[in-house]
Amino acid sequence: MASDRARKQILTKFGKTLRDLRTERGMSQWAAGDAAGLDHNYIGMIERGERNPAVVNVVKIAKALGVPPGELFREFK
């Protein structure tokens, strides 16, 4: 099990990748949330590393961004 610090680092890295992909596409948090069927506040919380999204939501977000789900984990190589 990851320590609290390791967990936060993982969530922050994932959130940064989400933010990068979203902004590369010129999408606001509102637009990304709407496209994924999720609240924009939830998108922001993921981007800040405050939430640990479920696999179902990772897939929804990836589809909204037009990328394969694995692209959201590209920084974990």
Gaussian input, Z-matrix of N, CA and C with variables (Angstrom, degrees):
# hf/3-21g

backbone

0 1
 N
 C     1     B1
 C     2     B2     1     A1
 N     3     B3     2     A2     1     D1
 C     4     B4     3     A3     2     D2
 C     5     B5     4     A4     3     D3
 N     6     B6     5     A5     4     D4
 C     7     B7     6     A6     5     D5
 C     8     B8     7     A7     6     D6
 N     9     B9     8     A8     7     D7
 C    10    B10     9     A9     8     D8
 C    11    B11    10    A10     9     D9
 N    12    B12    11    A11    10    D10
 C    13    B13    12    A12    11    D11
 C    14    B14    13    A13    12    D12
 N    15    B15    14    A14    13    D13
 C    16    B16    15    A15    14    D14
 C    17    B17    16    A16    15    D15
 N    18    B18    17    A17    16    D16
 C    19    B19    18    A18    17    D17
 C    20    B20    19    A19    18    D18
 N    21    B21    20    A20    19    D19
 C    22    B22    21    A21    20    D20
 C    23    B23    22    A22    21    D21
 N    24    B24    23    A23    22    D22
 C    25    B25    24    A24    23    D23
 C    26    B26    25    A25    24    D24
 N    27    B27    26    A26    25    D25
 C    28    B28    27    A27    26    D26
 C    29    B29    28    A28    27    D27
 N    30    B30    29    A29    28    D28
 C    31    B31    30    A30    29    D29
 C    32    B32    31    A31    30    D30
 N    33    B33    32    A32    31    D31
 C    34    B34    33    A33    32    D32
 C    35    B35    34    A34    33    D33
 N    36    B36    35    A35    34    D34
 C    37    B37    36    A36    35    D35
 C    38    B38    37    A37    36    D36
 N    39    B39    38    A38    37    D37
 C    40    B40    39    A39    38    D38
 C    41    B41    40    A40    39    D39
 N    42    B42    41    A41    40    D40
 C    43    B43    42    A42    41    D41
 C    44    B44    43    A43    42    D42
 N    45    B45    44    A44    43    D43
 C    46    B46    45    A45    44    D44
 C    47    B47    46    A46    45    D45
 N    48    B48    47    A47    46    D46
 C    49    B49    48    A48    47    D47
 C    50    B50    49    A49    48    D48
 N    51    B51    50    A50    49    D49
 C    52    B52    51    A51    50    D50
 C    53    B53    52    A52    51    D51
 N    54    B54    53    A53    52    D52
 C    55    B55    54    A54    53    D53
 C    56    B56    55    A55    54    D54
 N    57    B57    56    A56    55    D55
 C    58    B58    57    A57    56    D56
 C    59    B59    58    A58    57    D57
 N    60    B60    59    A59    58    D58
 C    61    B61    60    A60    59    D59
 C    62    B62    61    A61    60    D60
 N    63    B63    62    A62    61    D61
 C    64    B64    63    A63    62    D62
 C    65    B65    64    A64    63    D63
 N    66    B66    65    A65    64    D64
 C    67    B67    66    A66    65    D65
 C    68    B68    67    A67    66    D66
 N    69    B69    68    A68    67    D67
 C    70    B70    69    A69    68    D68
 C    71    B71    70    A70    69    D69
 N    72    B72    71    A71    70    D70
 C    73    B73    72    A72    71    D71
 C    74    B74    73    A73    72    D72
 N    75    B75    74    A74    73    D73
 C    76    B76    75    A75    74    D74
 C    77    B77    76    A76    75    D75
 N    78    B78    77    A77    76    D76
 C    79    B79    78    A78    77    D77
 C    80    B80    79    A79    78    D78
 N    81    B81    80    A80    79    D79
 C    82    B82    81    A81    80    D80
 C    83    B83    82    A82    81    D81
 N    84    B84    83    A83    82    D82
 C    85    B85    84    A84    83    D83
 C    86    B86    85    A85    84    D84
 N    87    B87    86    A86    85    D85
 C    88    B88    87    A87    86    D86
 C    89    B89    88    A88    87    D87
 N    90    B90    89    A89    88    D88
 C    91    B91    90    A90    89    D89
 C    92    B92    91    A91    90    D90
 N    93    B93    92    A92    91    D91
 C    94    B94    93    A93    92    D92
 C    95    B95    94    A94    93    D93
 N    96    B96    95    A95    94    D94
 C    97    B97    96    A96    95    D95
 C    98    B98    97    A97    96    D96
 N    99    B99    98    A98    97    D97
 C   100   B100    99    A99    98    D98
 C   101   B101   100   A100    99    D99
 N   102   B102   101   A101   100   D100
 C   103   B103   102   A102   101   D101
 C   104   B104   103   A103   102   D102
 N   105   B105   104   A104   103   D103
 C   106   B106   105   A105   104   D104
 C   107   B107   106   A106   105   D105
 N   108   B108   107   A107   106   D106
 C   109   B109   108   A108   107   D107
 C   110   B110   109   A109   108   D108
 N   111   B111   110   A110   109   D109
 C   112   B112   111   A111   110   D110
 C   113   B113   112   A112   111   D111
 N   114   B114   113   A113   112   D112
 C   115   B115   114   A114   113   D113
 C   116   B116   115   A115   114   D114
 N   117   B117   116   A116   115   D115
 C   118   B118   117   A117   116   D116
 C   119   B119   118   A118   117   D117
 N   120   B120   119   A119   118   D118
 C   121   B121   120   A120   119   D119
 C   122   B122   121   A121   120   D120
 N   123   B123   122   A122   121   D121
 C   124   B124   123   A123   122   D122
 C   125   B125   124   A124   123   D123
 N   126   B126   125   A125   124   D124
 C   127   B127   126   A126   125   D125
 C   128   B128   127   A127   126   D126
 N   129   B129   128   A128   127   D127
 C   130   B130   129   A129   128   D128
 C   131   B131   130   A130   129   D129
 N   132   B132   131   A131   130   D130
 C   133   B133   132   A132   131   D131
 C   134   B134   133   A133   132   D132
 N   135   B135   134   A134   133   D133
 C   136   B136   135   A135   134   D134
 C   137   B137   136   A136   135   D135
 N   138   B138   137   A137   136   D136
 C   139   B139   138   A138   137   D137
 C   140   B140   139   A139   138   D138
 N   141   B141   140   A140   139   D139
 C   142   B142   141   A141   140   D140
 C   143   B143   142   A142   141   D141
 N   144   B144   143   A143   142   D142
 C   145   B145   144   A144   143   D143
 C   146   B146   145   A145   144   D144
 N   147   B147   146   A146   145   D145
 C   148   B148   147   A147   146   D146
 C   149   B149   148   A148   147   D147
 N   150   B150   149   A149   148   D148
 C   151   B151   150   A150   149   D149
 C   152   B152   151   A151   150   D150
 N   153   B153   152   A152   151   D151
 C   154   B154   153   A153   152   D152
 C   155   B155   154   A154   153   D153
 N   156   B156   155   A155   154   D154
 C   157   B157   156   A156   155   D155
 C   158   B158   157   A157   156   D156
 N   159   B159   158   A158   157   D157
 C   160   B160   159   A159   158   D158
 C   161   B161   160   A160   159   D159
 N   162   B162   161   A161   160   D160
 C   163   B163   162   A162   161   D161
 C   164   B164   163   A163   162   D162
 N   165   B165   164   A164   163   D163
 C   166   B166   165   A165   164   D164
 C   167   B167   166   A166   165   D165
 N   168   B168   167   A167   166   D166
 C   169   B169   168   A168   167   D167
 C   170   B170   169   A169   168   D168
 N   171   B171   170   A170   169   D169
 C   172   B172   171   A171   170   D170
 C   173   B173   172   A172   171   D171
 N   174   B174   173   A173   172   D172
 C   175   B175   174   A174   173   D173
 C   176   B176   175   A175   174   D174
 N   177   B177   176   A176   175   D175
 C   178   B178   177   A177   176   D176
 C   179   B179   178   A178   177   D177
 N   180   B180   179   A179   178   D178
 C   181   B181   180   A180   179   D179
 C   182   B182   181   A181   180   D180
 N   183   B183   182   A182   181   D181
 C   184   B184   183   A183   182   D182
 C   185   B185   184   A184   183   D183
 N   186   B186   185   A185   184   D184
 C   187   B187   186   A186   185   D185
 C   188   B188   187   A187   186   D186
 N   189   B189   188   A188   187   D187
 C   190   B190   189   A189   188   D188
 C   191   B191   190   A190   189   D189
 N   192   B192   191   A191   190   D190
 C   193   B193   192   A192   191   D191
 C   194   B194   193   A193   192   D192
 N   195   B195   194   A194   193   D193
 C   196   B196   195   A195   194   D194
 C   197   B197   196   A196   195   D195
 N   198   B198   197   A197   196   D196
 C   199   B199   198   A198   197   D197
 C   200   B200   199   A199   198   D198
 N   201   B201   200   A200   199   D199
 C   202   B202   201   A201   200   D200
 C   203   B203   202   A202   201   D201
 N   204   B204   203   A203   202   D202
 C   205   B205   204   A204   203   D203
 C   206   B206   205   A205   204   D204
 N   207   B207   206   A206   205   D205
 C   208   B208   207   A207   206   D206
 C   209   B209   208   A208   207   D207
 N   210   B210   209   A209   208   D208
 C   211   B211   210   A210   209   D209
 C   212   B212   211   A211   210   D210
 N   213   B213   212   A212   211   D211
 C   214   B214   213   A213   212   D212
 C   215   B215   214   A214   213   D213
 N   216   B216   215   A215   214   D214
 C   217   B217   216   A216   215   D215
 C   218   B218   217   A217   216   D216
 N   219   B219   218   A218   217   D217
 C   220   B220   219   A219   218   D218
 C   221   B221   220   A220   219   D219
 N   222   B222   221   A221   220   D220
 C   223   B223   222   A222   221   D221
 C   224   B224   223   A223   222   D222
 N   225   B225   224   A224   223   D223
 C   226   B226   225   A225   224   D224
 C   227   B227   226   A226   225   D225
 N   228   B228   227   A227   226   D226
 C   229   B229   228   A228   227   D227
 C   230   B230   229   A229   228   D228

   B1=1.4527
   B2=1.5237
   B3=1.3236
   B4=1.4580
   B5=1.5250
   B6=1.3221
   B7=1.4640
   B8=1.5282
   B9=1.3217
   B10=1.4715
   B11=1.5175
   B12=1.3189
   B13=1.4692
   B14=1.5295
   B15=1.3371
   B16=1.4661
   B17=1.5252
   B18=1.3181
   B19=1.4589
   B20=1.5248
   B21=1.3226
   B22=1.4701
   B23=1.5243
   B24=1.3264
   B25=1.4642
   B26=1.5266
   B27=1.3224
   B28=1.4614
   B29=1.5210
   B30=1.3270
   B31=1.4589
   B32=1.5266
   B33=1.3218
   B34=1.4638
   B35=1.5254
   B36=1.3213
   B37=1.4695
   B38=1.5316
   B39=1.3203
   B40=1.4603
   B41=1.5278
   B42=1.3240
   B43=1.4579
   B44=1.5102
   B45=1.3276
   B46=1.4627
   B47=1.5201
   B48=1.3195
   B49=1.4570
   B50=1.5227
   B51=1.3210
   B52=1.4617
   B53=1.5235
   B54=1.3146
   B55=1.4730
   B56=1.5341
   B57=1.3351
   B58=1.4695
   B59=1.5294
   B60=1.3189
   B61=1.4684
   B62=1.5256
   B63=1.3148
   B64=1.4704
   B65=1.5225
   B66=1.3311
   B67=1.4684
   B68=1.5258
   B69=1.3325
   B70=1.4772
   B71=1.5228
   B72=1.3166
   B73=1.4538
   B74=1.5319
   B75=1.3123
   B76=1.4600
   B77=1.5276
   B78=1.3314
   B79=1.4635
   B80=1.5212
   B81=1.3090
   B82=1.4598
   B83=1.5241
   B84=1.3159
   B85=1.4598
   B86=1.5261
   B87=1.3115
   B88=1.4680
   B89=1.5216
   B90=1.3447
   B91=1.4653
   B92=1.5269
   B93=1.3236
   B94=1.4653
   B95=1.5225
   B96=1.3120
   B97=1.4530
   B98=1.5148
   B99=1.3155
   B100=1.4579
   B101=1.5238
   B102=1.3191
   B103=1.4706
   B104=1.5236
   B105=1.3299
   B106=1.4680
   B107=1.5274
   B108=1.3298
   B109=1.4615
   B110=1.5210
   B111=1.3363
   B112=1.4642
   B113=1.5252
   B114=1.2988
   B115=1.4622
   B116=1.5245
   B117=1.3275
   B118=1.4767
   B119=1.5286
   B120=1.3305
   B121=1.4692
   B122=1.5266
   B123=1.3193
   B124=1.4657
   B125=1.5338
   B126=1.3232
   B127=1.4704
   B128=1.5231
   B129=1.3161
   B130=1.4616
   B131=1.5130
   B132=1.3092
   B133=1.4714
   B134=1.5252
   B135=1.3248
   B136=1.4646
   B137=1.5193
   B138=1.3211
   B139=1.4689
   B140=1.5254
   B141=1.3035
   B142=1.4701
   B143=1.5234
   B144=1.3299
   B145=1.4549
   B146=1.5104
   B147=1.3233
   B148=1.4587
   B149=1.5253
   B150=1.3141
   B151=1.4634
   B152=1.5234
   B153=1.3118
   B154=1.4492
   B155=1.5282
   B156=1.3402
   B157=1.4606
   B158=1.5240
   B159=1.3140
   B160=1.4667
   B161=1.5251
   B162=1.3104
   B163=1.4663
   B164=1.5256
   B165=1.3085
   B166=1.4612
   B167=1.5269
   B168=1.3292
   B169=1.4602
   B170=1.5266
   B171=1.3220
   B172=1.4704
   B173=1.5254
   B174=1.3207
   B175=1.4688
   B176=1.5313
   B177=1.3179
   B178=1.4655
   B179=1.5239
   B180=1.3167
   B181=1.4622
   B182=1.5176
   B183=1.3216
   B184=1.4608
   B185=1.5313
   B186=1.3271
   B187=1.4656
   B188=1.5196
   B189=1.3230
   B190=1.4674
   B191=1.5262
   B192=1.3224
   B193=1.4677
   B194=1.5208
   B195=1.3264
   B196=1.4622
   B197=1.5150
   B198=1.3292
   B199=1.4653
   B200=1.5276
   B201=1.3423
   B202=1.4620
   B203=1.5297
   B204=1.3173
   B205=1.4645
   B206=1.5251
   B207=1.3064
   B208=1.4602
   B209=1.5214
   B210=1.3207
   B211=1.4724
   B212=1.5271
   B213=1.3112
   B214=1.4606
   B215=1.5323
   B216=1.3345
   B217=1.4708
   B218=1.5258
   B219=1.3241
   B220=1.4669
   B221=1.5265
   B222=1.2954
   B223=1.4586
   B224=1.5334
   B225=1.3129
   B226=1.4605
   B227=1.5258
   B228=1.3163
   B229=1.4712
   B230=1.5018
   A1=108.71
   A2=116.02
   A3=121.16
   A4=110.62
   A5=114.60
   A6=119.13
   A7=108.65
   A8=116.26
   A9=119.87
   A10=111.13
   A11=116.44
   A12=120.32
   A13=110.81
   A14=116.50
   A15=120.84
   A16=110.05
   A17=117.15
   A18=121.85
   A19=110.45
   A20=116.57
   A21=121.13
   A22=110.99
   A23=117.56
   A24=121.13
   A25=111.16
   A26=116.53
   A27=121.04
   A28=110.31
   A29=116.69
   A30=120.55
   A31=111.88
   A32=116.80
   A33=120.88
   A34=111.07
   A35=116.43
   A36=120.62
   A37=110.34
   A38=116.52
   A39=120.59
   A40=110.16
   A41=116.43
   A42=121.14
   A43=113.36
   A44=116.67
   A45=120.26
   A46=110.67
   A47=116.77
   A48=120.30
   A49=110.10
   A50=116.84
   A51=120.41
   A52=110.16
   A53=117.42
   A54=121.22
   A55=110.61
   A56=116.58
   A57=120.19
   A58=111.19
   A59=116.91
   A60=120.50
   A61=111.13
   A62=116.27
   A63=120.43
   A64=111.03
   A65=116.66
   A66=119.31
   A67=111.58
   A68=117.44
   A69=120.05
   A70=110.91
   A71=116.38
   A72=121.91
   A73=112.56
   A74=116.02
   A75=120.49
   A76=113.00
   A77=116.38
   A78=120.53
   A79=110.63
   A80=115.59
   A81=120.93
   A82=108.24
   A83=115.75
   A84=119.14
   A85=110.12
   A86=116.19
   A87=120.70
   A88=109.83
   A89=116.21
   A90=120.79
   A91=111.09
   A92=116.91
   A93=120.29
   A94=110.76
   A95=116.26
   A96=120.07
   A97=111.73
   A98=116.55
   A99=121.28
   A100=110.59
   A101=117.12
   A102=121.53
   A103=111.78
   A104=116.52
   A105=121.02
   A106=112.43
   A107=117.31
   A108=120.28
   A109=111.92
   A110=115.69
   A111=121.75
   A112=108.98
   A113=117.25
   A114=121.35
   A115=110.46
   A116=116.18
   A117=119.93
   A118=111.31
   A119=117.11
   A120=119.78
   A121=110.91
   A122=116.50
   A123=121.89
   A124=109.94
   A125=117.35
   A126=121.40
   A127=108.96
   A128=117.48
   A129=121.56
   A130=112.54
   A131=116.37
   A132=120.25
   A133=110.86
   A134=117.45
   A135=120.26
   A136=109.40
   A137=117.09
   A138=120.94
   A139=111.97
   A140=117.68
   A141=121.05
   A142=112.86
   A143=116.98
   A144=120.79
   A145=113.52
   A146=116.55
   A147=121.45
   A148=113.02
   A149=117.52
   A150=121.86
   A151=109.91
   A152=115.62
   A153=123.64
   A154=106.61
   A155=117.62
   A156=119.05
   A157=112.63
   A158=115.40
   A159=121.98
   A160=109.15
   A161=115.64
   A162=121.19
   A163=111.02
   A164=117.37
   A165=121.07
   A166=110.32
   A167=117.54
   A168=120.93
   A169=112.00
   A170=117.84
   A171=120.55
   A172=109.02
   A173=117.23
   A174=121.09
   A175=110.53
   A176=118.11
   A177=121.28
   A178=111.08
   A179=116.75
   A180=121.20
   A181=110.41
   A182=116.85
   A183=120.74
   A184=110.87
   A185=116.57
   A186=120.34
   A187=110.83
   A188=116.80
   A189=120.73
   A190=111.39
   A191=116.55
   A192=121.42
   A193=112.34
   A194=116.95
   A195=120.98
   A196=113.41
   A197=116.62
   A198=121.07
   A199=109.20
   A200=117.06
   A201=118.14
   A202=109.30
   A203=118.54
   A204=120.60
   A205=113.61
   A206=117.31
   A207=120.59
   A208=113.53
   A209=116.62
   A210=120.14
   A211=111.02
   A212=117.17
   A213=120.34
   A214=111.86
   A215=116.09
   A216=121.50
   A217=111.64
   A218=117.93
   A219=121.12
   A220=113.38
   A221=119.18
   A222=121.90
   A223=112.83
   A224=117.54
   A225=120.97
   A226=112.49
   A227=118.06
   A228=121.93
   A229=110.53
   D1=136.16
   D2=-178.31
   D3=-73.34
   D4=143.46
   D5=174.91
   D6=-67.73
   D7=166.41
   D8=178.38
   D9=-58.04
   D10=-39.26
   D11=-179.76
   D12=-66.62
   D13=-45.40
   D14=179.46
   D15=-63.86
   D16=-40.74
   D17=178.68
   D18=-60.41
   D19=-46.36
   D20=179.61
   D21=-62.26
   D22=-40.10
   D23=178.72
   D24=-62.69
   D25=-41.98
   D26=178.98
   D27=-63.79
   D28=-48.52
   D29=-178.99
   D30=-64.29
   D31=-36.93
   D32=178.69
   D33=-67.26
   D34=-41.11
   D35=179.11
   D36=-64.94
   D37=-43.82
   D38=177.40
   D39=-61.12
   D40=-46.06
   D41=-179.67
   D42=-61.72
   D43=-38.53
   D44=177.84
   D45=-64.20
   D46=-41.41
   D47=178.29
   D48=-63.16
   D49=-43.79
   D50=177.12
   D51=-58.51
   D52=-48.34
   D53=179.90
   D54=-59.57
   D55=-45.09
   D56=-179.67
   D57=-60.32
   D58=-47.73
   D59=-179.76
   D60=-63.86
   D61=-41.08
   D62=-179.63
   D63=-64.06
   D64=-46.64
   D65=-177.61
   D66=-71.93
   D67=-32.05
   D68=174.99
   D69=-58.81
   D70=-29.67
   D71=-179.53
   D72=-92.82
   D73=2.94
   D74=178.19
   D75=68.53
   D76=27.34
   D77=-178.29
   D78=-99.48
   D79=139.30
   D80=171.55
   D81=-80.91
   D82=169.24
   D83=173.88
   D84=-62.91
   D85=-35.91
   D86=177.62
   D87=-60.25
   D88=-49.73
   D89=-177.25
   D90=-64.40
   D91=-42.65
   D92=179.52
   D93=-64.35
   D94=-43.61
   D95=178.47
   D96=-62.86
   D97=-44.11
   D98=179.28
   D99=-61.81
   D100=-45.65
   D101=-179.22
   D102=-64.41
   D103=-31.85
   D104=-178.44
   D105=-90.87
   D106=-8.71
   D107=-176.21
   D108=74.33
   D109=29.42
   D110=-178.78
   D111=-125.98
   D112=158.01
   D113=178.69
   D114=-70.98
   D115=141.06
   D116=179.75
   D117=-62.00
   D118=-31.45
   D119=177.61
   D120=-63.49
   D121=-37.74
   D122=178.13
   D123=-64.45
   D124=-41.81
   D125=177.11
   D126=-59.45
   D127=-46.09
   D128=178.78
   D129=-61.56
   D130=-40.38
   D131=179.46
   D132=-66.21
   D133=-38.29
   D134=175.64
   D135=-63.77
   D136=-46.10
   D137=-178.67
   D138=-60.83
   D139=-31.60
   D140=179.24
   D141=-87.44
   D142=0.44
   D143=179.45
   D144=76.45
   D145=21.45
   D146=-178.22
   D147=-93.10
   D148=-16.28
   D149=-179.31
   D150=-128.78
   D151=148.64
   D152=177.57
   D153=-109.02
   D154=98.51
   D155=-173.35
   D156=-69.83
   D157=143.74
   D158=174.95
   D159=-69.38
   D160=156.84
   D161=-179.97
   D162=-55.20
   D163=-40.91
   D164=178.93
   D165=-57.54
   D166=-42.28
   D167=-179.79
   D168=-72.87
   D169=-32.63
   D170=175.06
   D171=-60.64
   D172=-44.05
   D173=179.30
   D174=-65.20
   D175=-41.91
   D176=177.41
   D177=-60.69
   D178=-43.67
   D179=-179.56
   D180=-65.58
   D181=-44.41
   D182=179.36
   D183=-58.82
   D184=-45.48
   D185=178.50
   D186=-61.27
   D187=-41.37
   D188=179.41
   D189=-62.78
   D190=-33.13
   D191=179.81
   D192=-87.39
   D193=-10.91
   D194=-179.39
   D195=74.67
   D196=33.50
   D197=179.46
   D198=-128.97
   D199=157.28
   D200=172.74
   D201=-67.90
   D202=148.54
   D203=-178.64
   D204=-53.11
   D205=-35.38
   D206=-179.82
   D207=-60.84
   D208=-24.66
   D209=179.76
   D210=-63.32
   D211=-28.28
   D212=177.74
   D213=-69.83
   D214=-13.87
   D215=179.64
   D216=-109.51
   D217=16.90
   D218=-173.67
   D219=-61.03
   D220=-25.37
   D221=-178.94
   D222=-82.78
   D223=-0.25
   D224=-177.12
   D225=-100.11
   D226=23.11
   D227=-178.65
   D228=-72.79

